[in-house]
Amino acid sequence: MPKLTTQQAQSQVTLFVADMVRRGIASTEQLARLNGFLTCMCHNGDIDSYIMGDIYSDYEKHLGSDSNPMVPLWVEDLINNFKIYLANDQYNRDKRTMMDGYLMALQHQRLIDPWQAYAVIQQYEKELANV
């Protein structure tokens, strides 16, 4: 079985992490599960151990940061502009569904990852609840 490319491995890791975030798993448990997942990938020969270490270190840094889950600033501006549009929407559309669709479009264009979109939609739901 051929090794995965770095992009293919990162894609599988991204899906795995997005699923953990969606389930609401605590950060420490996320690290333990990610370590197990990467160890399996390494054991099966899908990735090299140095790639495994790099991916784990990057995610560990990500969990340690207090900021929005690594959404680039310009993408955050796009999302905020869309929030302004939704706030001024005169047709009373379902704002949560509209935001979900917008985030899916950003994911399709590979501007954000699934776990980033999930974090954004969770924050937006909190904002809507406070209005």
WOURMO-V468699 format. One record per pair of residues at least 24 apart in sequence whose ideal C-beta (glycine too) atoms are under 6 Angstrom apart, sorted by sequence separation. I is the first residue (numbers start at 1). J is the second residue. D is the distance in whole Angstrom. If there is no record, write none. Layout:
i=I j=J d=D
i=I j=J d=D
//
This chain:
i=34 j=59 d=6
i=99 j=124 d=5
i=27 j=63 d=5
i=75 j=111 d=5
i=75 j=112 d=6
i=9 j=47 d=5
i=71 j=112 d=6
i=4 j=46 d=5
i=13 j=55 d=6
i=4 j=47 d=6
i=71 j=116 d=5
i=69 j=116 d=5
i=69 j=119 d=5
i=21 j=115 d=4
i=18 j=114 d=4
i=22 j=118 d=6
i=18 j=115 d=4
i=21 j=118 d=5
i=17 j=115 d=5
i=14 j=113 d=5
//
